[in-house]
């Protein structure tokens, strides 16, 4: 239990370098309010461990070296050759456990940041960044928000290269709240709208941006420079 009496955030580390995992574990366990409940260097194992350990946040390496395909384990999760951090993130979130994922990487290339956001990651942190950025991203993700390393945020926000669709001020407010992980009900409460009105706004936003779900909508809005992730 942390100093303020709250239960610590349960963390799972996924990185294919043993030394990196050891360093992350030492760093995170030295920060009040965090508990590392497991680690692995394999994407398929990460999917299994999430189901078994029920962490609050997964720290996921963007690029994982998968040893290949093998039969499904006792939990029915088949090892898939070439499962990188993006695919592992998609599978973890598709299971609907409520876990959040923060992506870890050595670089902040725009394409990778967008792929991570589209997969549903709630954070994108550079391994070479200061520890405070990692701690902030973990806490933001656990709270339903989103946090990008400054380098990653800058590369994504500056990615729009041609005029995009025009969203109304209200629609942009809705997208900003989507980016913070708000549900339709929470958005309605924050903006003093009926929940049905929020749904109508979302239909229009999806149509304007050419998107199909909340994650891709946030990603496209960032790409077009309509919102910034902080």
CORCORPE-V347238 format. One record per run of one state. SS is the DSSP state (H for helix, E for strand, - for the rest). FROM is the first residue (numbers start at 1). LEN is the number of residues. Records with the same first field share a line. If there is no record, write none. Layout:
SS = FROM-LEN  FROM-LEN
This chain:
- = 1-8  15-3  30-4  41-2  54-3  62-8  71-8  80-5  95-5  106-4  120-3  127-4  143-4  149-1  158-11  180-4  192-3  210-4  224-7
E = 9-6  34-7  57-5  70-1  79-1  100-6  123-4  147-2
H = 18-12  43-11  85-10  110-10  131-12  150-8  169-11  184-8  195-15  214-10
